[in-house]
């Protein structure tokens, strides 16, 4: 128990600029987990109806049941959860394992940029193919794009 407490204390007390950037990415990924948990539960059939923004442009259910909402043969909400989880795991591991932090940060960067690219493609699909918008997906895209800022700071740092 003492060793685990020490590991957690080291992670929590790291005040480096790199740790701060990684924590920001993890915090944004946590917001993504919340957002895409709702989408995933809808896509799995647990949630039957998704609350939506009023107006003809918005149709969360149509967007999340479309052919574009499948990635690797699974609902895209579930695969997005995997990406957010990977971001939190890699960010924490990079704080914990300083000697391997560069390679862990590269993997983290790949996940963050991959999710941002996926978000851009999905926004394009909603706007130009489906002509309907999912407010939860837009929120997820904003989260993915916002993660680029601390990632950029992480790679620009000098510590």
C-alpha positions as CSV (number, residue, x, y, z in Angstrom):
1,X,0.0,0.0,0.0
2,X,2.9,2.4,0.8
3,X,4.4,1.9,-2.7
4,X,1.0,2.7,-4.4
5,X,0.5,5.8,-2.3
6,X,4.0,7.0,-3.2
7,X,3.4,6.4,-7.0
8,X,0.1,8.4,-6.8
9,X,1.8,11.1,-4.7
10,X,4.5,11.5,-7.3
11,X,2.0,11.7,-10.1
12,X,-0.2,14.2,-8.2
13,X,2.7,16.4,-7.0
14,X,4.6,16.7,-10.4
15,X,4.5,20.4,-11.1
16,X,6.3,20.3,-14.4
17,X,4.9,22.1,-17.4
18,X,4.7,18.7,-19.2
19,X,2.6,17.2,-16.4
20,X,0.3,20.2,-16.5
21,X,-0.2,19.8,-20.3
22,X,-0.9,16.1,-19.8
23,X,-3.4,16.8,-17.1
24,X,-5.3,19.2,-19.4
25,X,-5.5,16.6,-22.1
26,X,-6.7,14.0,-19.5
27,X,-9.4,16.5,-18.2
28,X,-10.7,17.1,-21.7
29,X,-10.7,13.4,-22.4
30,X,-12.8,13.0,-19.3
31,X,-15.3,15.4,-20.7
32,X,-15.3,13.3,-23.9
33,X,-16.0,10.2,-21.9
34,X,-19.0,11.8,-20.3
35,X,-20.3,13.0,-23.7
36,X,-19.7,9.9,-25.6
37,X,-21.0,7.6,-22.9
38,X,-24.4,9.0,-23.6
39,X,-24.0,8.5,-27.3
40,X,-22.7,4.9,-26.7
41,X,-25.6,4.0,-24.5
42,X,-28.0,5.3,-27.2
43,X,-26.1,3.3,-29.9
44,X,-26.2,0.2,-27.7
45,X,-30.0,0.6,-27.2
46,X,-29.9,1.3,-23.5
47,X,-31.0,4.9,-24.0
48,X,-34.1,4.9,-26.3
49,X,-34.4,8.6,-27.1
50,X,-31.7,11.3,-27.0
51,X,-32.8,14.8,-25.9
52,X,-32.1,17.2,-28.8
53,X,-31.9,20.8,-29.6
54,X,-35.1,22.1,-31.2
55,X,-35.0,22.9,-34.9
56,X,-34.9,21.2,-38.2
57,X,-31.1,21.1,-38.4
58,X,-30.7,18.9,-35.3
59,X,-31.3,15.2,-35.3
60,X,-29.1,13.4,-32.9
61,X,-30.8,10.0,-33.4
62,X,-30.5,10.1,-37.2
63,X,-26.8,11.0,-37.0
64,X,-26.0,8.4,-34.4
65,X,-27.7,5.6,-36.2
66,X,-26.4,6.4,-39.7
67,X,-23.9,4.3,-41.7
68,X,-21.3,7.0,-40.9
69,X,-21.7,6.3,-37.2
70,X,-19.9,2.9,-37.5
71,X,-16.1,2.7,-37.1
72,X,-14.2,-0.6,-37.2
73,X,-17.5,-2.4,-37.3
74,X,-18.7,-0.9,-34.0
75,X,-20.7,2.2,-33.1
76,X,-18.4,5.2,-33.2
77,X,-19.4,6.3,-29.7
78,X,-17.8,3.2,-28.3
79,X,-14.6,3.6,-30.3
80,X,-14.4,7.2,-29.2
81,X,-14.6,6.1,-25.6
82,X,-11.5,3.9,-26.3
83,X,-9.6,6.9,-27.6
84,X,-10.5,9.1,-24.6
85,X,-9.5,6.3,-22.2
86,X,-6.2,5.8,-24.1
87,X,-5.5,9.6,-23.7
88,X,-6.0,9.5,-20.0
89,X,-3.9,6.3,-19.7
90,X,-1.0,7.7,-21.8
91,X,-1.1,11.1,-20.1
92,X,-0.9,9.5,-16.6
93,X,1.8,7.0,-17.7
94,X,3.9,9.8,-19.2
95,X,3.9,11.6,-15.8
96,X,4.7,8.4,-14.0
97,X,7.4,7.0,-16.3
98,X,9.5,10.0,-17.0
99,X,12.2,8.1,-18.9
100,X,9.7,6.8,-21.4
101,X,7.7,10.0,-21.5
102,X,8.8,11.0,-25.0
103,X,7.5,7.8,-26.6
104,X,4.3,7.9,-24.4
105,X,3.8,11.6,-25.5
106,X,4.2,10.6,-29.1
107,X,1.5,7.9,-28.7
108,X,-0.7,10.5,-26.8
109,X,-0.2,12.9,-29.7
110,X,-1.3,10.2,-32.2
111,X,-4.5,9.6,-30.3
112,X,-5.3,13.2,-29.8
113,X,-4.6,14.1,-33.5
114,X,-6.4,11.0,-34.6
115,X,-9.5,12.0,-32.7
116,X,-9.4,15.6,-34.0
117,X,-9.1,14.3,-37.6
118,X,-12.0,12.0,-37.0
119,X,-14.0,14.8,-35.6
120,X,-13.3,17.0,-38.6
121,X,-14.4,14.2,-40.9
122,X,-17.5,13.6,-38.9
123,X,-18.4,17.3,-38.9
124,X,-18.0,17.3,-42.6
125,X,-20.3,14.3,-43.0
126,X,-22.9,15.9,-40.8
127,X,-22.8,19.2,-42.7
128,X,-22.6,17.9,-46.3
129,X,-23.8,14.3,-46.4
130,X,-26.4,13.9,-43.6
131,X,-27.4,17.6,-43.5
132,X,-28.3,17.0,-39.8
133,X,-26.4,17.8,-36.7
134,X,-25.8,15.9,-33.4
135,X,-25.2,18.4,-30.6
136,X,-23.4,15.7,-28.6
137,X,-21.1,15.1,-31.6
138,X,-20.4,18.8,-32.0
139,X,-19.5,19.0,-28.3
140,X,-17.1,16.0,-28.8
141,X,-15.5,17.7,-31.8
142,X,-14.9,20.8,-29.7
143,X,-13.3,18.7,-27.0
144,X,-11.1,17.0,-29.6
145,X,-10.0,20.3,-31.1
146,X,-9.4,21.9,-27.7
147,X,-7.1,19.0,-26.8
148,X,-4.7,20.1,-29.6
149,X,-3.7,23.3,-27.6
150,X,-2.3,21.5,-24.5
151,X,-0.7,18.9,-26.9
152,X,1.0,21.6,-28.8
153,X,2.3,23.1,-25.5
154,X,3.4,19.7,-24.4
155,X,5.6,19.3,-27.5
156,X,6.9,22.9,-27.3
157,X,8.0,22.8,-23.6
158,X,11.6,22.9,-22.5
159,X,11.5,20.9,-19.2
